[in-house]
Amino acid sequence: MIRLLLVEDEEPVREMLKFALADEDFEILEAADASEGFTALKNERPDLILLDWMLPGMSGIDFARRLRRDAASRGIPIILLTARAEENDKVQGLQNADDYITKPFSPRELKARIQAVLRRSTSSEDDGGVLQSDALCIDSAAHTVTAQGEMVAMGPTEFRLLHFFMSHPDRVYSREQLLDNVWGRNVYVEERTVDVHIRRLRKTLEPWGYDRCVQTVRAVGYRFAARMHS
């Protein structure tokens, strides 16, 4: 049974989403705003969060940011649900969540995105072992990243991206190759999504200087340099 937390302030929308997902093996927890969402998270940990952007009080974006700052919740995948379809909105959404789906959407598309995000999340957790480059260490089984002995707060997409890079050091990958290997094939994600998460990964690693390991290869793509050069 897959547990979903649905954070949506409009009851008719919640009912519609529950109906759309009724034939799937989902247990759906409901919250009408961020406050109820935090309460639900204290009681039960969901496998994925469906999060409306325009919530009363605290917005969905701010809710997602709070979750990413908390060690107990930062690994929970988030799909943002919103009517905002401008490019800047999509970029902001992908900076704070694992996927972004624009209203109106079909039940088929929603199910496909949920399954894709869950596959990406579980694939990184199933790949055990410890990878290390200099004083940067990633533990797949514990789902933790440390730099110079300090814990690094990192969202699930950045974790998978870093894991893939550290598993294939010094090799250059195009955006399309990264989408296939990190996000998975046949996933509704645009290539520029890679750029958004590369920026997030660099920002996360910057305090320890490891942002320099994630290098841009002009007109080709990106690579992870196993050895940093001054």
Secondary structure as UniProt FT lines:
FT   STRAND          2..7
FT   HELIX           11..20
FT   TURN            21..23
FT   STRAND          26..31
FT   HELIX           34..43
FT   STRAND          48..52
FT   HELIX           60..69
FT   TURN            71..75
FT   STRAND          78..82
FT   HELIX           87..96
FT   STRAND          99..102
FT   HELIX           107..126
FT   STRAND          130..133
FT   TURN            134..135
FT   STRAND          136..139
FT   TURN            140..143
FT   STRAND          144..147
FT   TURN            148..149
FT   STRAND          150..151
FT   HELIX           156..167
FT   TURN            169..170
FT   HELIX           175..178
FT   HELIX           179..183
FT   TURN            185..186
FT   HELIX           192..205
FT   HELIX           206..208
FT   HELIX           210..213
FT   STRAND          214..217
FT   TURN            218..220
FT   STRAND          221..224
//
